[in-house]
């Protein structure tokens, strides 16, 4: 991260009226209370790097590659090296693009592999969508129960939970002027909210079907919605009325987004098609046939020329709408791609999340690559439904079906967290230890024990062993995919679990 600091709240000293005879240094209860009152909470403090960048802009001349010049060359700051002492010289991603930080941007500063914090509300449910509030001070999440949850964007503490919808959240979108928030649910309801999260208006549409996406026009005078009724609808913001219905998809419309500067709308559907619409005439401008399965997400780049599409066929495709051609097809996910998000600063960088919880960072464009730049195999235990970058670009928030919201930040200089090769251990055995194989293990009558409550046991074991596991409940076997060493570890752990359960049952029978 730009800087990671630890704040400590220490216990206040005893008052003068407290007698020394009543204070016992050997009392274990006092020691325990002392430890409990020393609260340590990690935070991502971006104020220091922001000041660093502002100082750089004011007092340093523009110089190409200034980040790589030594401190003795007349510059105020030394070059970064792979040591944690240099964390204080890390600026925000915006500073690397600015003229004061010099020349070409450095996309690697946008690969956020450090897991800064994991949040999970009490009595939580799957996180369906999320969004940063204007300015990035807080993160707003919507869950499957239709509840808002508000988290602090610096120390990640819980702030508020409130009921918003009667059914599951589907999406939320802020207006470009950041004056209003739109949300939708699985029952065809759209709600207007003020910046203070106060309800303003409620609209029912799409014949009571789920509304999967919302997007504002560049001028914020209109917005567009899509749903399971196979339609795309254009709304007047001020009048709060439906203006036009765009029909052309043959199945549920899963995603839609308005062009950042033009009168063009892009939508993706369960019929495997991506369509471009003219919102003024209501006609279809073009259709893209690149995917072979449901199109789950579409995203316009801020440059207005690139269109990113994700699908259940495990592919991400990049289109240039100026020539209406496919620039590249990105392969890196082994399951459906469920979320994508462009970086707010670097136009060639974006992140994607998969159904299996994999998080991948990509760098495309003239100097990019079609291979994943950074891959975090087990970022979440289940599908990543939504992800949003902090406006400053130094944090990435992800919401998942595993009921957790996670914050990813940059590593400190010299650290390699999240940068291992696909999460697989490389042993001395060479290629044999890296070869992915499949195996099975009989479970007998203990299928439920291995799965655990809501799948908690098998999910935790997959995360710890970095393997993929599936329980065939009909055949009563555990299917394992991984290296030979990983499969051996899984069998030992599952065997120990089953032996412990069998011994407990025998003890109960004798009792």
N, C-alpha and C positions, 0 to 999 in steps of 0.2 A: 504494500500500500504506500501512498505518499508518505505517511508516517503512522506508526502504530504506537500509541502511548498507553500506559496503564495508570489509572487513577486509583488511589487508595484512600478510603475513608477510615480514619483511625478513631479509636475510642477516646472520648474526651477525658481529661484528667479529673480525678475526684475533687469534689468541692472542698472548700476549707472547713466546712462544718462537719465533714466526715472524719470520724475519730480514727487515729492510727491503730488503736487497740482493736477496732472492729475490722481491720483489713488484714487478711491472712494470705501471704504469698504462696503458701502450700496448698491452698484450697483448689482442688481440680475443677470445681464448678466455675470459679472465677477465671481460670485459664481457658476453659471451654467457651465461656462468654466472650473473653478477649479475642479468641480466634474467630468467633462468629461475627463480631462487630467489625473486623478488618475485612471489608468487602473490596474485592478486586474485580473490576469490570474493564474488559478490553474495549477500545474505541478506535475508530479510524478518523483521525483529526486531520482535516484537509486545510485548516487555516494557515499552518506554518508553510506548507509548500505554496499556498496561494500568495502569501506575503513574499516568499522567495521569488516567485515569478513576477510580481509587481515591482519588486526592487530591481530585478533583472531588466525589466522594460524601461525603468526610469534612469538607471545609472550605468547600464552597459550598452555598448554600441552593437549594432547588428553585425554578426560574424557567422559565417557558415561553419557548421560543425563545432560550435562553441562548447558543446557538452564534452568534446573529446580533447580540449586543449588544457594543458597543465595550468595550475594556479600561478606559476611564475611568469606567465605570458602577459601579465597585466590585467587578467580577469579576476573577478572577486571570488569565484568559486572554483574548486579543483574538479578534475574529471572524476567520473564515477568509477569505482573499482568494486570487485566482488568481495565486499566486506560490509558487515552490518554497521560499521561506523559511518559509512557514507550515506546512510538513509536520510540524514538531515539535508543532503544536497539534492534529494529527489523532488522535482517539481510536479505539478499537475500535467496530465497529457496535453492540455491546452497550451502550456508553456513551451512544449517541444515543437508545436506547430507555429507559434508566433515568431515574428521576425527576430526578436531579441535572443531566442534560444538557437537561432540559426537554421539553415538550409532545410534539407529534406526531413519529413517527419519520421519517427522511429516507431513502426507498428508494434514492435515487441513490447512496448510499454503498455499496450492495451490487452495483453494476454494475462488475464487475472486468474492465477492458479492458487493463490493463498486463500484458504477457507477462513475468513475472518470471524464469522459468527453463525450459529444455527439457532433459529427461534422457533418456538412451538407453543402455541397458546393452550391454556387448560381446556380440556374437553374439545380438542381441536378436530378438524375435519380437513379433507383435501383442499389445498389452495388452488383455486381455479384461475385466478388472474391477479395482477398486482400493478401498481403504478407509483412512481415518485410524485410527491406533492410539488407544486411550483417552488423552485429554488432548491429542491433536493433535501430539505430539512427532515422530512419524514417519509416513510414508506407505507402505502395503503394497500392492503391485501383483501381479496374477497374469497370466501370459502364456499364449500358445497352446501352449507346450511343457510346461505344468504346473508352472512354477517360481514361487516367491515371490521378489520383489525388494523390498528395504527401502531407503527413501530418508529422509534427514534432512529434517525439516519446516521448518527454519530456513535452513540454507545449502544444502539440496538435494543434498548429497553422497551418493554411493553408500555403503551400509553392509553389505548382505548379499544373497546370492542362494543359494537352496536349492531342491532338488527337493521337490515337495509331492504332485503327482498324476501318474498315468501318462498321462493325456490332457489335453486343453486345459481350462483354467479356464473356468468359466461364471459364478460369482458368489461373493461372500463377505459375511457378515453378522455383526456383533458383537451379543452379548446386551445387553439394556438395562442390566444391572448391570456390563457391561464385563468380565466374568470369563472369557468364552469366545468363541471365534471359530468360525463354521461356514463351510465351503467346499464347493463341488461342482464336478464336472467333466463332460466330455462323454461319459463312460462309465457314468454312473449311480452314482457314488461320492460319499458325503458323509463329511466328516471333521470331527472335533472338534479344536480347538487351544486351548492355554492362552495367556494374554497374552504369555508369553515365546516364542511360536511353537513350542511343543513338541507333537507329536502325542499325542492322548489316545485317540481312538476312530475306527474306520472302519466305515462302513455301506454296503452295496450295495443299491440300490433302483431303482424305476421300470423294471424289466426291462432294465437295461443301457442305457437311453436317456439322452440328455443331460438334465441337471437345470439349468434356466435361472435359477431364483430360489429364495431361502430367506428366511424372515422369522420372527422370534420373536414370541410372544404378549406382551402387556403385563407379565405376571408372570414371564416367562422359564421357565415350567414346560413349555411346549410350543413347537414350531415347525412351520412349514408349508413344503412343497416342491412344485414343479411341474416337469413334464418333457414330453418329446416323446411319451410314451405316452398323452397326452390326459387325464391325471389330476392331481388335487391331493391331496396326502397330508399328514395331520396326524400328528405324532410326539410321543411323550412324551420330554422331555429327560432326566430322571433315569434312566428305564428303558431309554432308547435303543431303543425299539420303535415300530413303526407302530401307530397307534390307529384311524385311519379313512381311507378312500379316498373322495374326492369325485369323482363321475363326472357329467358333463353336457355337457362341451365335446365338439365333434365333430372336433377336430383338435389339433395340438400346443399345449400351454399354455406361453406364452412368458414370463409374468410373474405374480407373486403377491405380496401384501403384507397383513400383519395390521393391523387397525385399531389406532391407538396406545393406545386406552383401552377398547375394547369387544370383544365376542366376534363380530366380523365379519371375514371374509376376502374380499379382492377379487382376482380373477384375470382375466387377459386372454389371448386365444388366437388361433390362426391362423384360426379360424372367424369372425373379425371381432367377436366378442362379448366383453363385459365382464360378469362374473357376481359377485354378492355371495352369500356362503355363511354358514351358521350352523355353526360348528365343533362345537357340542354335539350338535345333532340330525343334522348331516350333510346337510341339505337346502339347496337353492338359494333364497335370499330374493328375489332380483330379477335381471333381466337387462337390460343397457343395449345398445341397438342403434345407437349413434351413429356408428360407424366403418364404412367400406366396404372396409377391407383389414386385414391382420394387426395386432392390438394388440401393440405391442412393449414398452410400459412402463406401469405404474400406480404412483401415489404418493399416499398420504394426507397431507393437511396436518396439522400438529401441533394445529390447533384441533379436529380430529376431524369437521368438517362438510364439508370440501371434498375431492373426489377428482379427481385429475388423471390423464388417460389420453393416451397417445401412440400413433400408428399409422403404418403404411406409406402411408397415404393423405395424408401430409404435414400432417395436422392434429393439434392438441392441444386436448382438450376438458376443460372444468372443470364438474364436477357438484356440486350441493348435495344430499347424501343425506338431509337432513331433509325436503325436498320431493320428492326423487327427480326433479329436473329439471336440464336443462343450463343453466348460467349463461352460458357463452360458448364459441365455437369460435375458436381462435386460428390464424391463417394467417400464416406467415412463412418456413417452410422450403420449399425447392424440391425436396427429396428426402425420403426416409423419415426420420422422427424416431426416433433410436436410443437416446436417453438423456434423462432429465429428473431434476431434483433441486430440492426446495424449500430455500429459505434457512433456516438454523437460527435466525435472529433475527427477520427480517421475514417475517411470515406471508403477505404478498401478493406476495412476490418469489420467482421460481424461474428456473432456467437450463435450457436444452435444447440438445441436440446432434444434428446430422443426419448422414446417410450421406455427404454431400459435405464434411464437416468444418466446417460452419458452426456457430458458437456464438451463441446468442441469449439475452438476458436479458429477462424479462417482469415487468410489474407489474400485477397484476389486483386485483379487489376494487372497493369503492365509489369509491375515488379513483384507480383504475388505468385501464388502457386495453387494448383488444383488439389494438392494434398493438405490434410489438416495441419495447421501450424502447431497447435497444442491440443491434446486430448486428455480429458479427465474421465476415465471409464465409469467410476462409481460416485459421481458428484451427488446423485440422489439414489435412493433405493427403488424408486418407481418413476413413472413418467414425469417429465418436466413440462408442465402445462403452459407456463408463461415465464418470461424473463424481461427485465428492463434494466438499462444502463442508467447510472446516476448522471445528471446533466453535465457534471464535470468530467465524466469518463473514467473515474478512478475506482468505481464500485459497480458490481453487477449483482442484482438481486434476482433470485430464481424461486419460483413456487412450484410445488410438486404434489403428486398424488400421495406421497408418503407423509403428508400433513406438516411438512417442514418448509420454512422459508430460510434460504441460505444467502449469505453475503460473501461474495468473492472479491478479493483485492489483489494488488500486485505483491509479489514476493519481495522480501527485503533483499538487498544486494548480497549475493553469495549463497542464497538459499535455493533449493530445487524442489520445493513442495509442489506436487501435482505434475512434475515434468518427467516422471518415469515412463518408459516405453510401453504405452498402452496398459500400464498398470501391471505388467507381467514381470515376475522376478527373473533375472538373468543369472543362472548358476554356472558353475564350471563345466557342466555337461555339454555346453555348446548348443547346437541346433536342436538336439533331442529334447532338451529341457524347454525350448521355446515352441515346440510343435504342439498345436492344439489337437487334442483327441477327445473322444467321448467314451463314457463308461456308465454303467448302471449298478445300483446297489439295492438289494431287496430290503423292504421295510416291514413286511408282515402286517401285523395289526397296529403298528405304531405310526401310521401315516399322519395322523393329526398331531402327534408329538413333534414330528420333524417340521411340519408346516408352521405350527405355533399359532397363537392368537392373532388373527388378522394377518397371517404370514410373517409375523415378527421374527420367528426363529430362523426360517430359511433365508429371509432377507439379510439378517445380521451375519449369517454364515457366509453368504455370497460376498458381502462387503469385506469380511475379514480375510477370506481365502482368495478373493479376486477371481472367482469362477462363476459360471452360469449354471443354475440348477433349476430343475423342474420336477415336480412330483406327479407321476402318472397314478392317479387314484384308482383307476380301474385295474391296472396290473399290479399296483402296490409296489412300485419301484421308484427310486430316486435317480433321475437322469442328470449326469454331471458333464460339463464341458470345460476343459482347461488343459494345462500341461500335466504330465505324468506326476510331477512332484505335488502339484496342487490337488490333483485327484486323490493322491495318497493321503494328503492332510485331511481332506474332507471325509474320507472313509474312516479315518481314525477318530475324528470328532463325532461323526454320526454314530459310529459303533460305541463310543464311550457314552453317548447320550442314551442310546437304546439299552445298554447294560445297566445304567443307573436307573432307568425307568423299570426294567424287569426286576431288579433287586428290590426296589421300593414296593412293587406289587407283591413280591414274595413275603416281604416283612409284614405287609398289611394282612396277607392271608394267614400267616402264622399267628398274628395278634388276634 
